[in-house]
Amino acid sequence: MISRLKTFLMGAAAFAVIAIASIAGQRLLTPMVVAAAPDSPNQGNGPGSQTCSAQTLHGSYGIRFEGSKLGAGLYVSVSRVTFDGGGQFTVNEIGRSNGSLVERTFTGPYVVNSDCTGYLDYSSTLTNPPHEAHGNFVIVDQGKEFYIIDNEDGWEASGVGKRI
């Protein structure tokens, strides 16, 4: 009972921090993960104990992505990303890069770690010549959502994907 109360209070505190930041007009650009360490014999059964694999991300997700490439302007897009559950993804994206229309489809590999973090890679056509892009993500709510950040030098961009 004490462990459940402790987990509840930690979750409430995290919610309060996010709410206060939101009210204060602050944007949280990177995901925050809060999990209580189990301190009872039921380890692995409580909040924060979910394990993930490539199969956790399967099917289609809608994603809103926004940010900027330093020195090149703003970027915003909406996409449908489909994960095959085995380590490959496909994205159909439409957006704006510094005001110019971007429509593209790309594919690449993704890796999911057992702690529900992971990354994906793809060849980005936003530059000429194309360059290799790298994003890191964390899976939440048993794979119903994920938070992602572009982890390339010179980029400040993030997004949220939700299962369709």
Rosetta blueprint (number, residue, H / E / L):
1 M L
2 I H
3 S H
4 R H
5 L H
6 K H
7 T H
8 F H
9 L H
10 M H
11 G H
12 A H
13 A H
14 A H
15 F H
16 A H
17 V H
18 I H
19 A H
20 I H
21 A H
22 S H
23 I H
24 A L
25 G L
26 Q L
27 R L
28 L L
29 L L
30 T L
31 P L
32 M L
33 V L
34 V L
35 A L
36 A L
37 A L
38 P L
39 D L
40 S L
41 P L
42 N L
43 Q L
44 G L
45 N L
46 G L
47 P L
48 G L
49 S L
50 Q L
51 T L
52 C L
53 S L
54 A H
55 Q H
56 T H
57 L L
58 H E
59 G E
60 S E
61 Y E
62 G E
63 I E
64 R E
65 F E
66 E E
67 G E
68 S E
69 K E
70 L L
71 G L
72 A L
73 G E
74 L E
75 Y E
76 V E
77 S E
78 V E
79 S E
80 R E
81 V E
82 T E
83 F E
84 D E
85 G L
86 G L
87 G L
88 Q E
89 F E
90 T E
91 V E
92 N E
93 E E
94 I E
95 G E
96 R E
97 S E
98 N L
99 G L
100 S E
101 L E
102 V E
103 E E
104 R E
105 T E
106 F E
107 T E
108 G E
109 P E
110 Y E
111 V E
112 V E
113 N L
114 S L
115 D L
116 C L
117 T E
118 G E
119 Y E
120 L E
121 D E
122 Y E
123 S E
124 S E
125 T L
126 L L
127 T L
128 N L
129 P L
130 P L
131 H E
132 E E
133 A E
134 H E
135 G E
136 N E
137 F E
138 V E
139 I E
140 V E
141 D H
142 Q H
143 G H
144 K L
145 E E
146 F E
147 Y E
148 I E
149 I E
150 D E
151 N L
152 E L
153 D L
154 G L
155 W E
156 E E
157 A E
158 S E
159 G E
160 V E
161 G E
162 K E
163 R E
164 I L
